Amino acid sequence: MNVLVTGGAGFIGREVCKQLLAKGHTVRVADNLSKTGQEPEGVEFLNGDLTVQENADRAMEGIDVCLHLAAKVGGVGYMSQKPATILDGSLKLLSAVFEAAKKAGTKRVVVASSSMVFADTDRFPSKESDVGEIPPPKNIYGFSKLVTEYYARAYAEEFGVNYTIIRPFNCYGVNSYLHEEVGYANVIPDFIRKILAGGTMEMLGDGEQTRCFTHVTDMARGFILAAESEKAVNKSFNIGSNQEITMMDLAKKIFTLSGQEGTLEVKHVKEFKHDVRRRVPDNTKATETLNWEPTKNFDEGLKEMIAWIRELPVQQV
């Protein structure tokens, strides 16, 4: 299968490429290298801005399936403070990628949505079918991802461009996104960096917010199983572990696994507007349809991340 991975140099995209190549697929990556600056190995690489239609058209030529992972990403702070950037970038990418797929006769676009489409739900665990019945997300990132889903369905209905929607829940692993400013990094590398630095750790909110974390290897496998399965055509899937943990318990776990001495000291700071209190998926559909389930032990994954961050040059931490 000839596969295009947009955002293939990113955190999840790089692992997707690695697993696709291991399964014998031919992989092309289109990415502007805004996050890593490094091309993935073993792929045909196109460096460019996919919001430019001619770049998207060139990337899509001869492609059977596109995994559309390119996006403006960051922590809850980024989502709260860059609403226009997120919405504008998302819509331009969508338009160019789906138009290119239509022109090229691409069989399917596998779209990375987000668990943030469930941001304002009171149904737990959250099922795929809840979307459309629950209130739309107030957070602009979640709203942009909901628009992404409607866009995919609209192109299928009007132009026959098939889709699969993947809703990734919180993903972690080595090489995930680091940022110094509170709320901008992904939560696990942010907590590890702060705990290893010692002293009092800043935490958004009261620490009772819950999340479910899925290792990047499991997440990438979910995307690929969906791309390979005819049963996934024009369907949506939650990809995520359903094992909940509070942010305070996560911090304590990292503190213990990193071998820190003494007691974890936490300073609670005001959370960002529209931060989500609880997020937990029902992953039954992915298990039954795609034969997907998470396999990576959470503690082992955290230990790998702690070791990785310890080895980073000081200026990167």
N, C-alpha and C positions, 0 to 999 in steps of 0.2 A: 504494500500500500504506500502511495506517495502522500506524505503528511506534511502540512505546513503548521508550524507552531509559532504563533505570534507571541511575542514576549518570551521567547525560548531561552533568552539569556538570564531570565529572572530566577527567583528562588524556586518556585514550583516548576517553571518551564524547563529549567536545566535538568531537573530530575526526570521530567516527562521525556525529554530528548534521549537521555541515557537509557531509559527503559524501552523506548521505541526502537532504538538502534539494537539493543540486545535481543529484541524479538524479530529482527530482520527487516524492519520497515525502512524506507528511504525518507530521510528527514531534511526539510528545509526550514530554516529559522529566519524570521524577520523581526528585528529588534533595533532600537536606537541606542542600546547600551547605556541608558540613563542611570541604571541602578548599579550594575557590576563593572561595566567597562571591559568585560571579558567575553569573547566569543566561545560558545560551547564547542567541544571537540567532536569531530566525526560527522558534521552536518554541512550542508550547503548554507552559507550564511549571507544574508542581505541586510546591510546596515542602512536604515532609513526611517523616515517618519511615515507611518502608515495612515495618517490622516490625509496625506496627499494621495489622491486617487490613482495616479499612474504608478506610484510605489506599491500600493495594494494590488493593483492589477498584475504587475510584474511578479509579485510574490506568489500570487494564486495560480499562475499558469501551470497547467499539467498536474494539479493537485486533486487527489481523491477526497481527502478529509482534512479540514482545517480545525486545529485546536486553538481557539481564540482566547489567549491568556493575557494579552497586552492590556495594561490598565494603569491608571494613576493609583498608587497604593501607599499605605502608611498606617500608623496607629490611629487611635480615636482622636487625638489632637489634630492630626492632619485632616481627618474627615470633617472635623468641626470648623476648622479655620480656612479651608480652601474649597468652599462649596462651588464657586463658579468654575474654578480650574478642573475640578472633578467632573462636573456635569458637561462642560464644554468638551473636554478631552474624550469622555466616554461616548458622547453622541457622534463626534467626528470619526472616531475609530469604528464605531458600529456601521455608520453609513458607508464608509470606504470598504470595509471588509466584506459586508454582505453584498454590496454592489459588485465587488470583484468576484465573489463566489458565484453570483448570478451569471456574470459574463463568461466565466471560465467553465461553467457546468460542473462545479464542485458538488460531489454527492451529498456532503453534509458539513455543517459547521457546528462543532462542539464548543459551546459558549460557557466561559467561566462567569457565573453569576456570583452570589454571595449569601452567606447565612444572614446578612443584614437585611434581606427582604423580610425576615421574621422579627425585625427590631421591636415592633410594637405589638407582638402577639401576647396572648395570655394562655395559649395552648401549648402544653409541654407533655412529652416531647413533640417537637414540631414536625408535622407531616408535609410532604410536597403539596398535597391537595389543599392545605390551609391557605396558601396564597390565592388571593381573590376573594376569600371569605373574611380574612383578618384585615385590620386597618393598614393602609399603606405606610411605609416607614417615614417618619419625620426627618430622620437623618438623610442628608443629601446623597451620601454614598449609597445607602440602601435604596433610596429612590432611584438613583441612576442605574442600579442593578435591576430593579424592577422594570424600568424602561427597557433595559437590555433584553429581558425576557419577552416583553411584549413585541419588541422589534423583531426578535427571532421568529416568533409565531406569525407576525405579519408578513415577513418575507416568504415563509413556508406557504401561507394561505394564498398570497397574491402571485408569487413567482415560482413556487415549487422548490425553493431552496430548503432542504431538510435541515433539521437542527437537533441537538441534544443540549439540554440545560443542566449544568453541574452547579450545585450550591455547596461550595466548600465551607466547612466550619473551620474553626481556628486551627491553623497548620503551624508546625514547628519543626526545627531540625537545623543541622549545621549549615552555615551560609545564609541564614535568614537575616532579615533587615535590621541593621543597627542604627540608632540615632541618639544623640546626646539629650535632646529636649524631651521632657516628660510628656508622654502621650503620643509621641511621634513614632517610636519604635514599636515593633511587635512585643507583646507583653513578656514572653519568656526570655528572649535575649536581654530585654530591658531589666528584668528582675535579676538575672544572673550577673549582668555587668555591675549593677548597684550593690549586690550582696558581696561580690568579690572585692569591690572597692573598699568595703568596710564602712563603719559609721552608721548613721541613721538613714534608713531607706525611705524614700518618698513613694507613696502609693495613692493612686487616684481613688477617691471615695472611701467607703467604710471597710472595704476588703471582703464584703459578703457577696459581691457579684460572682456569678458562676460562669464557667466556660468548659467546653469539652475540647481536648487537644488531640490532633491527629498528626502522626509523623509524615514528613514530606514523601517518604517512599510509598506509604500507603495511599496518600492523596494522589500522587502521580499514577499509581496503579488504577485507581478509580477512574481517572480521566481516560486512560487507555482502554480499559475494559468497556467503557461506554462508547468510545470511538470505534471499537472493533465489533460491537454487538448490533445486529439488526433489530433486536428487541428494544434498543434504546432510541430508535428513530422517533423524533418529535415527542420526546418525553423529557421529564425533569427528574433529577435525582439529588438527594442529600448525600454528600460524602463527608462523613465525620464520625468519630468515636462518640458514643453516648455516655461516657463516664465523666460525670460532672465533678468539678473541683472549685472551691472558692478561691479568690485571689489571695486571701490571707493564708489558706492552707497550701497554695502553690508556693508562696514565698517561703513558708516554713520548710516545705519539702526541699526546695533548692538550697536553703541554708544548711540543712542536714546533709544532703548529698554532696555538697561542696566541701564538707569537713570543717565548716566554720566553728569557732569556739565561742562560748558565752551565749547570750540571748539576742535574738533578732530584735532590733529596735526599728519601729516603723513610725513615720510621720504621715498622717493622712492629709491629703490636700484635696481641694474641691475638684470634683469630677467635671468632665466636659458636658455641655448641653447634649441631651439625647443619648448619653451613654446607656448601654443596655445592661439591665440587672441580671438577666438570666438568658442563657442560650444553650439549648440542648436538642439534638436532632433525633428524629425517628429514622433510622437507617434501614428499616425492613425492606423497603422497595429495592435499594441497591443490593442488599444481600440476596433477595429472591430472584431478581431479574439479571443482575450482573455477576452474581456469585462473589460479591465483594464484602470483605469485612476487615477491620484494622487488625494488624498482627504485631506491630512493634510495641514492646513493653515500654510504658511511659517512663519509668525510672531509668531504664537503660538509655532511652533517647535523651533524657535530661542530662545524664552523666556525660554522654558524648558532646552535648552542647557546652557544658561547663568546661570540659577539657579543651574544646575548640576556642572558646573565648579566652581562656587562660593563655593560650599560645599566640593570640593576636598581638601585633605590635601595639604599643601603648596608645599611639595616635588614633588607631582604629577603634579602640575600646572607649 
